Amino acid sequence: MFDRRAAPRVRQRRRVGIRLSSGEMVYTWTYDLSKGGLQIISEYSADKGDEFDIFFSVVDISSQTTVELEVHVRVVHVIYAGELNAYRIGLNFVRFVDDGKQTYERFIDARLHQLYKSSSLG
């Protein structure tokens, strides 16, 4: 099967808050992360092209502190994952609030480095 992903993925579970158009917040978990976006696991589906804001925390590698990021995202794919009994929803990052993009990129680069380092040792 052809993999259309442009960037490598890091499998990691992180709690994600989603701000609905009503203003209500709902929470779910990430399935995996990449430089350009992430996948979430949800009991609810979404429509391709939908846009909304998400909130999640990462470790700022430069300061070793936990930072909450706010990101506007767009739904790029939705699949039902029977093994999870849930939807996997692919989200592309549209824009980060403040300097969140740099913080996130440092975080994901460090995780990818760890992944490659451990896979080359094994």
C-alpha positions in Angstrom: 0.0 0.0 0.0 1.3 3.5 -0.9 1.9 5.8 2.1 1.1 9.4 1.2 2.5 10.8 4.3 5.2 13.4 3.7 6.8 13.2 7.1 7.7 10.4 9.4 5.4 9.7 12.3 6.0 9.3 16.0 3.4 7.0 17.8 2.5 8.8 20.9 -0.6 9.3 23.1 -1.2 12.8 24.2 -4.4 14.3 25.5 -6.0 16.7 23.0 -8.7 19.3 23.6 -10.9 20.2 20.7 -12.8 23.5 20.6 -16.1 22.8 18.7 -17.8 25.5 16.7 -20.3 25.9 19.7 -17.3 26.8 21.9 -17.7 23.5 23.8 -14.4 21.6 24.6 -14.2 17.9 24.0 -11.2 15.7 24.7 -9.5 12.8 22.9 -6.1 11.3 22.3 -3.5 11.5 19.6 -2.6 8.4 17.7 0.6 9.7 16.1 2.4 12.9 15.5 4.5 14.4 12.6 5.9 17.8 11.7 2.9 18.7 9.5 0.1 17.4 11.7 -1.3 14.6 13.8 -3.9 11.9 14.0 -6.4 11.7 16.7 -8.6 8.9 17.9 -12.3 9.7 18.3 -15.6 8.0 18.8 -17.0 10.7 16.5 -16.3 11.1 12.8 -15.5 14.5 11.1 -15.8 15.8 7.6 -12.8 16.3 5.4 -12.1 20.0 5.2 -13.5 20.8 8.6 -11.3 23.3 10.6 -11.1 23.8 14.3 -8.7 24.6 17.2 -6.9 22.0 19.2 -4.9 22.2 22.4 -2.2 19.8 23.6 1.0 19.9 25.6 4.5 19.0 24.7 7.9 19.4 26.4 9.8 22.5 25.3 13.2 21.0 24.6 15.0 24.3 25.1 13.6 24.9 28.6 12.5 21.4 29.6 9.1 22.7 30.7 5.7 21.5 29.6 4.0 24.0 27.2 0.4 24.0 26.1 0.0 24.6 22.4 -3.0 26.0 20.5 -3.2 25.1 16.9 -5.8 25.7 14.1 -6.1 22.4 12.1 -7.8 21.1 9.0 -9.2 17.5 8.7 -7.5 15.8 5.8 -8.7 12.2 6.2 -11.0 10.1 8.3 -10.9 6.3 8.6 -12.8 3.9 10.9 -10.3 1.8 12.7 -12.1 -1.4 13.8 -9.3 -2.5 16.0 -9.7 0.7 18.0 -13.5 0.8 17.7 -13.0 4.5 16.8 -12.2 6.9 14.0 -8.6 7.9 13.2 -8.8 11.5 12.1 -5.8 13.0 10.2 -5.3 16.7 11.0 -2.9 19.1 9.2 -1.6 22.1 11.0 -2.9 25.4 9.5 -1.4 27.8 12.1 0.1 27.8 15.5 -0.6 30.5 18.2 2.4 32.5 19.3 5.8 30.6 19.0 4.1 27.2 19.2 5.4 26.1 15.9 9.0 26.4 16.9 8.3 24.7 20.2 6.5 21.8 18.5 9.2 21.4 15.8 11.9 21.1 18.5 9.8 18.6 20.3 9.1 16.4 17.3 12.7 16.6 16.0 13.9 15.3 19.4 11.4 12.5 19.3 12.3 11.5 15.8 16.0 11.6 16.7 15.3 9.3 19.7 13.3 7.0 17.4 16.0 6.8 14.7 18.8 6.4 17.3 17.0 3.5 19.1 16.1 1.8 15.7 19.7 1.9 14.6 20.9 0.3 17.9 18.5 -2.6 17.7 
